[in-house]
Amino acid sequence: MNYEDRVICFLDILGFGSHISSSIDKVDGGDKAEKIKELADAFTRIREILDIDRPEDRHDKEVTQFSDSVVISFPAYSESGVFDALLDILWVQISLAQKGYLCRGGVTRGRLIHTPTLLFGPAMVEAYTLESKAALYPRVILDVEIVNAGVAAHAAHHSPIHEQQSILSLLERDMDGMYYIDYITRAQSELDDPELDYPGYLCQLRKIVSEGILAKDPSVAIKYKWLREKLVDHLRAVKENAGE
């Protein structure tokens, strides 16, 4: 058995421990059915987006979900594999945010074994390290190598330039030079009725920020400060454009 050259994304729901704690009543120790259902609905939605329960629809993509983490991988040469995976992840981020959850992750490329029963390799270690040590904030990050891999494996009906433009249309570049999937502004074009749904989506993100930024742990609060800055910048740009 040999490793395959695969692109891999490791996703993790932020603050999952506190979400689990809130599913147990602190007074009597009983289950809080409403919170448990909320968590179950969130995971069900992830499974729907990523076709976890329909492996026949995934072609050469593998998806593994365990606890609050999801691993997605596909051969680096898969046509439009990068664009399709980033779009799936964008939808995961949007759907989780609508339910009050944020996630963090890293996308990388390397040697990996990923089957319905096996998941290991240097790329898995690198993706986990990227998520846990470099992503830092509620963002899914990748570097230009992944963009280039996507361009090299462009769809047959796309030119390399078209493929690059499609990939970059989902991304934003952060201050540290890393690309991240822009679930803040790119959600507008993905929601069914942007004029009606998008303002509500932004309000939900603001609610998540207003609650999370009150965290006593500075390492937690700074994650929500990052999102607040992105929201403020975006809303300022929207107002400026509206005034033109």
N, C-alpha and C positions, 0 to 999 in steps of 0.2 A: 504493500500500500504506500502511495506517495502523496505528498501534499499537493493541493491544487492552488493555482494562482487565482485568488478570489478577492473581491471587494467585500468588506464586512462593516456593518454598523452595529454598535453596541448602544442600546438605549436603556435609560434608567429613570424611573419616576422619582422626582425630588420629594423629600420629606415623607417617604412612604411609611417609615416607622411611626410618625405622628398620626398619619391617616389610619393606620391599623389600631393605634392606641385609642383613637376617637371612636372606634367601632365597638368599644367595650365601655359600659356604663361605670363611671368612677365611683358611684355611690353603692350600687348593689352588685357590681361585677357581672351583670347580665349583658347579653348581646343587644346592640343597637341596630335593629333590623333595617332601618332606613339607611344608615351609613354603610352597612354591609351590602345592601342592594346597590347603592351608589358605586361602591368599589367594583362589584360584579358587573355592573353596566359598563363601566369604563374599560374593563378587561375584555368584555364581549365585543365592544366597539373596536378595540385594537385587533382582535382576532378577525373581525369582519373585514377591516381595511386591508390587512396583510394576508388574507385568505389562509389563515393558519389551519382552519378545519377543512380546507379544500385543496389539498396538495396537488391534485390533478390540474388545477388552474394556475399553478405557480411556475410551471415549466422547469427551468434550471435554477430557480431561486429557492433557497432554504430559509425557513423561519423557525426559531426556537424561542418559546416564551417560558420563563421560570420566575416565580414570585413577581417582583416588580420590574424585571428586566426582560428585554427582547433583543435577540440577535438575528440580524438579517444578513444573508450573504448570497453572492452569485458569482459565476466565473467572470474574470476581468474582461474577457472578450465578448460578453453578451451584448447583443445589439441594443442600444439605448438602455442598457442595464442601469447605468448611473442615474440618468434622468428619471426612469421609472421608480427606482428606489427612493430617490430624494423626494419625488412627488408623494409617494406613499408615506414617507416620514413626515412630510409637511401636513398631510391629512391626519396622521396620528397626533401631531402636536396641536392642530386646530381642534380636533375632537376632544382631546384631553383638557385643553384650556376651557372649552365650553362647559366641561363638567367640573372645573375648578382645580385641575391638576396641571403641573408643568413637568417637563422632562428635560433630560440632559443626555448628550451622547457624543460619540466620536465615530467618524467614518475613515477607514484606512484600507490599505491593500497589502496583501502578503500571502504567505503560505498558510493554508488552512485545510482541515478536514471538517466538513459540515454535511452530515447526513441526518435523516430522521432520528438516528440513534447515537450519533457521535458528533462531538464538537470540541475541537482542540487544535492547537497550532500556534506558531509565533504571532500570526495576525490577530488571533483572539486576545493574546496578552497585550499586544500593542493597542488594540481598539479599547480594551478595558482601561488601560493606562491613560489613553487619550481622554476618555470620558471622565475618569476619576481625578486626574491630575491637571489636565489642561483646559477642559471645557469650562470649569469653574462656575459658570452662570447657567441659567436655564436656556441653553442653546445646544444645538447639535453641530459640531464643527468638523471641518475637513480642510485639507490644504489643496494647493493648485494641482498636485499630482493626481488627485481623484478627478478633478475637472478634465485634465488632460487624458486620463484613462477613458472617461466618458466620450470625449471627442474622438479618440482613436477607434472606439467601438461604436461609431455612429450608426443609426439605422440606415438601411439600404436606400430609403426614400428621402434621407436627409443628407445635405452636404455637411462636412466637418464644421463649417461656420454656423450653419443652422443649428446643429447639435450643441455647439458651444453656447450659442445665444439662448437656447432652450434651458440648458443647465443653469446658466448664470441668472436667468429670469427668476429662479427660485432662491437665489442666494444674496447675501450681503456680506461685505467685508468689514470685519471688526477692527478696533484700534490696534490689536496685537497682530494683525496681518492674516488671521485665520478667516476663512469663509464660514458662515453659518447659515443654516436654512432659515429664511426670514418668515417666520410664522406670524409676525406682527403686521407687516404691510402686504405681503403676498397673499394673505388670506382673503383680501378684498376681491380678487379675481376668481377665487375658488368657491366662495359661498354662493348658494343658489340665487339669491337676490341681494347682491352687494349693497344696494341702497338701503335695504331694510335690515338685513342680517348683520352687516359689517359694523355699524354703530353699536349694536348690542354686543357684538364680539369684543370690541374695544372696551366697552363698559365692564365686561366680565374680566378682561385682563387688568383693568384698573382696580377692580374689587380684589382680585388675587394679590396685587401689589400692595394695596392699602392694608390688607391683613398680614401679609408676610413681612412687610417692612418693620412691623412692630416687634419682631422676634428679638428676644434678649441676647441671643447668641449672635455676635457680630458677623461670624462666618456664614450665618444663614441670612441675616438682614441684607448683606452686600449683594446676594444673588437677586433679591427683589429690587434693590437700588439700580442694578444694571438694567432690568426690565423697565423700571420707571423712566430712566433716562432715554431708552429707546422709544417709549411711548410719548414722552414729552417732545422729543425731536420730531417724531412723525406727526403729532397733532399740530405742532407749530408749522410744519411744512404744509399741512392741509389747509390751515387758516390763511397762510400766505398765498397759496394757489387760489383759494376762494376769493381773496381780495383783489386778484388781478383783473 
